[in-house]
Amino acid sequence: MFKNLTTKQVALYLTALITLFAAIFMGCLVWLFNNESSFISYGILIGLFALLCYLSTNYFLQRFVFRKIKLIYKIISKKKYADNEDFVVEGNFDKVNTQVARWAADTEKEIKDLQNLEDYRRNFVGNLSHELKTPIFAIQGYLLTLLDGGLYDEKINKKYIRKAANNAERLQNIVDDLEIIHQLESGNVILMMSTFDIKALAKEVFDDLNFLAKKKNVKLLFKEGASASISVMADKERIRSVLNNLITNSIKYNDEKGTTHISFYNLDDKILVEISDNGIGIHEKHLKHLFDRFYRVDTSRSRGQGGSGLGLAIVKHIIESHGQNINVRSTEGIGSSFGFTLQKSNQ
C-alpha cells in the first residue's frame, strides 16, 4: 500500500495523519467544554487545517526533497534541462532509487572497463615496443659491424647482410599483421563469402605444412568420423589463414613424434572445427590472454619459433568478423585444442 508513492501521495498521507491527531485533540477540547455550536466551526477549522497542512507538506517535499533529487539527476542523467524548464522526476521515489542504483552499477562497470582498457593499452604499448626493439637492435648491430670493417670480411659480410635482411622482414611482418588487425577491427575488410568444403581446405593446409610437420616428426591426421565433405559459408582465404596459423602453432609446440588432429562436429546450423594436439600444453593462467596481441606464453621459446606474436589475435578477429566464436582448452603436459565455429552452407 505504501510502496511506490508519489510526492503528492506522501503529502496526502502525512496530512491525513497530522489532521487526525489534530482533530482528536480539538474534538476533546470541544467535548470538555460541551460547546455544541462550536462543532461547525470545528469542522471548518479542521478542513482549513488539512488544506494548509497538505499544501505546506507538498511544498516542502517539492522544494527541499526534490531539490536534492534534482541534484542527483543532474549527476546521473545525460539529458540537459533548460534553466526555465520545470524538472519532473520520472515516477516515484522507488523508481528514483532504482535509477540511482542502476547508474551506480553502470558507472562502476564503465570505470572497470576503462581500467581494463588502460591496462591493455599499457601492456600493448610495452609489448609492441619490445617486439620492434629486438629486430631493430639486431639490424643496427649487424650494420654497425659491417660499417666497422666487416663489409670487407668475406667470412661475415654476406652472413650479416642476410641476418639484417631477415630481421627487416620480421619488422615488415609485424607491420603487415598490425595492419590486418586494424582493418578487421575497423570493419574495412570485406569478406569474400562463398561455399566451400572445409575438410578439403584443411587437407590443402595439411599438404602445405607437411614439410614442417616432417621436420618436427609430427603426424597430421583427420580424426575418425571426419571422412564426409562438409560445406560451409565463409571467406575461404581468411579461413585458410586461420587453419594455417592454428595448425602451424600445433606443430611448433607439439612434442617430437606428436600428433595434430583436426575434427569436425555438427552443431545444427553450424560446424565446430577443432585442432588438437598432444603437445606441451598451456597453463590455465595464460588461457584468457592467449588471443591478446604479442602475448607469449614462453617468451624466449615463442620468439625462437619465429612469427610476429600477432597470429592468434588475427585468428580471433577473422572468426569474430564472421560472427562466430573461437575457444581454447589446454592442460600442461597433455595438449591443447583450439575450436571455432563456421556457418553451414544451405547449398
N, C-alpha and C positions, 0 to 999 in steps of 0.2 A: 504493500500500500504506500509506504513512504520511500520506495525506491524510484530512481529516475525522476525526481521532482524538478520542475522549472522554478525560476526565481519567484514568479507570481504565486505559484502553489506554496512555496516555502513561506512567503509573506502572508498568504491567506491562513495557513495552519498556525503560524505564530500569532496572528491577530485573533483567531478563534480561541487559542489557549489563553492569551492575555485577557481578552474580553470576558471569558468565562470566569476567571478568577476575580476580575473587577466587578462583574455582575453579581457574583455570590457575596462579595464584600459589601457592595452598595445595597443589595437586597436585604442583607442582615441589618444594615442601618435603618432602612425603611421599616422593616418589621419591628425593630426595637422601639422606634418612635411611633409606630402604629398610625402612620400618616398615609391613608389610602389615596388621597388626592395627589400625593407625590409619585404614585406608580406610573402615571402617564409621563410626567417629567422624567422619571427614572428610565422609562423605555426609550424616550427620545435621546436622553443623555448617553445611554449605552450605545445606541445606534451611531451617534456622532463620535463617541469614543472609539468604536470599532472602525469607523471610516478613517478617522485620523490615524489610528494605530496601523491600519493596513497601508495607507499612503506613506506614512513615515517609514514603516518597515521595508516596504518595497523600494522606496527612495534610497534607504541606507544600503540595501543589498546591491542596487544598481550602481550607486555612487561609489561605495567603498570596496565591496567584494568584487564587483565586475571590473573595477579599475585594476585590481590585482590579476584577474583572469585575462584582461586585455593585454597586460604586460607580458603574461605567459604566452599568449597567442602571437604577440609581436616577435617573440623568440622562436616559436616553433612553426609559425605559418609562413608560407612562401608568398602569400598574397600581400600586396601593398594597398593599404587603406588611405583614402584621401583624408586630409585634415578635417574637412566638414562632413565626412561620411559617418553615419551612425554605426558604431560597432555592435554587431549582434553575434552572440555566441551561438554556434550551431548546435542546438539541442539543449541538454540539461547538464547538471554537474557531473553525472556519471559518464556522460559522453566526453566531457572535457577531460576527466580523469583518464579515460581510455585513450584519448588523442595524445595526451601528455606522455602516457606510458609507452605508446607506440612510437612517438617521436624520440623518446629517450633510448628505446631499443634500436631504432633505425640509426640514430646518431652514434651509438656505441659500435654498431656493426660497421658504419661508414669509417669511423676512426680506426677500427681494427683492420679494415680492408686497406686503408691508406697506409697504415703501419706496415702491413704485409707487402704492399706495393713498393714502399720505400726500402724495405729490406731486400726485396727482389731487385730493385734498381741498383742498390749499393753492391749487391753480390754480382749482378750482371756487369757493371762497370769494372769491378775488380777482376772478374774472370776474363772479360774482354781484353783488358789491359795486359793481363798475364799471357793470354793466348797470342796476342800480337807481339808482345815483347820478346818472346822466345825466338821466333824466326827472324825478327828484325836484328836482334843481337847476334844471331848466328851469321846472317848475311854480312853485317858490319864487321864481324871478326874475320870472316873469310876474305872480304875485300881489302881490309887493312893489311892482312898478311900478304896478299898479292901485291899491294902497293909498296910494301916494305921490302920487296925483292923477290917474293915468292912467285911473281909472274914469270920470272926467268928460270925458275927451277922446274925442270920437266917432270920431276917426281911428284910435285904437288899442284902445279898450276891448273891442269885440266880437272884434277880431283876436286880442288877447292871451288873452281868455277861451277862444276856440276853440283856441288853441295849448296852453293849460293843460289843456283837456279832452282833446286828442289825446294829450298825454303821460300823463295819468291813464289813458287807455285802453291805452296801451302798457304801463304798470305792471300793469294788470289782465291783459293778455295774457301777461306774463311769469309772473305768479302762477298763472294758469289752466294754462299749459303745464307749469309745475313740478308742479302737482297731477296732471296727466295722467301725467307721467313717474313720479311717486311711486306712483300707482295701478297702472301697468303693472309696475313693479319689484316691488311688494309682492304682486302676483297678485290684487289685489282687483277687477280688471276682468274681467267675464265676457264672453267673446267670443260674439257672436251669429252662430254659424256657419250658413251657408246656401250653396246652389248658385246661381251666377250667371255670366253671360257677362262675362269680364274685358275683352274688346275693346269690348263695348257700354258698360261702365263707363268705360273710357278715353276713348271718344268723348264721353260726357257731360262728363267733366272738360275735354276739349278745348273743348267748346262753352262751358263756364263761364269758361274762361280766354282765350277768343278775343279779348275786348276788350283784355286786357293784351298779348297777342301782337301785335295790330294796332298798338297804341301803340308797341311796340318794333320793329315791322316784321319780326316773326319768324314763319316758317311752321310750323304744327303738322301733321305728317304721320304716317301709318302706313307703316312700311317695307314694301316689296314682300314678298308671301308671308304677310301678316297679314290676309288677307281672310276667312278662315273663323272661325266662332264658336268660342270656347274656354271650356268650363265649368270653373270652379274651386270648391273648397270653402274658404270663408274668411268672415271678418266683413266684409261688403260696405262698410259705412260707414267702418270702420277702413282698409280698403284704398283707399277713395275719398280719405281723408285723406293716405295715403302718396302716391298718384298726384298729388294736388293739390299737395303740397309739392314733390315732385321736379320736376314739370313747371313749376311757378312759378319754382323756382330756375333751371331750364334757360333759361327766358325771360329772367329778370332778368340772368343772367350770360352771355347769348349776345351775339354781335355784331349790329350793325344788319344787317338783311336776312339774318339767320342762319336756321338750320333746327333744329327739335327733332323727332326721330323717336322713335316707340315701336315696339318689336319684340317678338315672342313666339317662344320657342324650345321645342321639345319635349324633355323630359328624362325619358323613361319615364313614371313616375307623377307627375312634377312639370312645371310650366311656368316657364320663365325669362322674366320681364318686364324689358325693358331700355329705359331712357330715355336717349337720346344727343343730343348737340348738337355743333356746330362752333364753339363759343364760345371764351372766353379760356383755358379750361383751368385746371388746378390743379397747382402744383409738387409733385413727389414727396414732399418733406419734410412736406407738410401732410396727405397722404392718411390716415396712421394716426390722426390726431387729428380727422378730419373729422366723426365722429359724436359727439365729446365735447360736453358741454353748454357753450354760449356760445362755442364755438371759432369764430373768424372768420379766414378766410384773409387777407383785406384788411380790417382793422378799420374804417377810415374809409369805404371803399366799401360794405362789407357793411351797416354801420349806416345808411348813407344810403339803402339799398334797403328799409329797414324790417324788421319781424319781431323776434322775441324772441331769436333766436340759439339756439333750442331745437328748431327744426323737424326737423333731421336726427337729433337724439338721440331724438325721439319716433318718427320713422320706423323707426329701428333697433329700438326697443323693441317697436313694433307687429309688425314682421316676426318678431322673435325670439319674441314671445308666441304666434305661430302655429307655432313650431317650425321656422321657415325661416331662410334666410340672405340677407344683403344685402352687396353689394360695390361698389367704385367703381374705375374705371380712368380715368386722365386724363393728358393731356400739354399743357403750356403752349403756347398758340397753335394747338392742333389741336382741342381739345374734351374733353368728359367723357362718361362712360357710367356710369349707376347701374343695377345689375341686382339683382333679388330674385326668389326662387322662391316659388311657391304650389303647394299640393296640387291635383292634378287631381280633378275630381268623377267618381265612378263612374256617375252618372246620365246 
